[in-house]
Amino acid sequence: MKATSKASKSASRIDLHMHSTASDGRLSPTAVVQRAADQGVRLMALTDHDTLEGLPEAQAAAAQCGIDCIPGIELSARWARGVVHIVGLDIDITTPILLEGVARQQIERRQRAVRIAERLTRAGISDITERLERLAQGVPGRAHFARALVEQGAVSTVQAAFERYLKRGRPGYAAVEWARIEEVVAWIHAAGGIAVFAHPLRYGLSRGALRAAIQAFVDAGGQSIEVANGGGGRDDHVAAAALARRFGLTGSKGSDFHDPDFPWIEIGRLAPLPPDIPAVWKRFRETPAESVSG
């Protein structure tokens, strides 16, 4: 399911990482695409967490807006020292191996949601399940729990919800046995896609641990890394570019947009790639990437 280019995009914006209500975003797939179009984006990817459900709606909306919407997904992946996120771009969403993998991830997400709800109830948070039914259209993620905690008045902000209840070691934390990093990359490759190491500077890892995680990704066949990511400053951009060079990876750009109430992570507001780093969108199969600049 590929989009068709409408016109030259020599001055267009590119954003290859954003979320909708199909996972833990606040806007519908249609509204995300419209916001992207309003921001001047002409090449985008909807990359909801461990689900493909929003893609048909997003691509239909993109066709109406005259922009290219590349099929994508953000998959949670386990490696030796923790969890990282791998974005799959330019994927065939009908691929059986990918669909089986996504179904497996969804089972893990459902089981985690049950455990989080039980633990928050034991911590004295009441009516959390009822709130989630209204806030989450699909399987509730941690962001949905955070919003429910804010709505209930248990905390004042989403960030405070993570700090007090949802991060590792807190009362509502529940571990997940995600698929291994090599499995996740294999699913993306089976679907004809490109595997991208997402937001490398946001895991809180030491320099050595981050390099080990990226090496595991490269060993699994990973091809690209997000060099420009929403919410990151110039230092993060420079550091991510250095990692792309060190590991011989192409560069990607993605805001990781979730919520219009967070204006510092806006769709399309991303720095250009350094000229010496090959752009991942030049490797897409059916998008005329030669007409797209980043």
Beta strands, then each sheet from edge to edge (+ up, - down):
strand 1: 13-15
strand 2: 41-46
strand 3: 68-79
strand 4: 82-89
strand 5: 194-197
strand 6: 224-229
strand 7: 250-254
sheet 1: 1+ 2+ 3+ 4- 5+ 6+ 7+
end
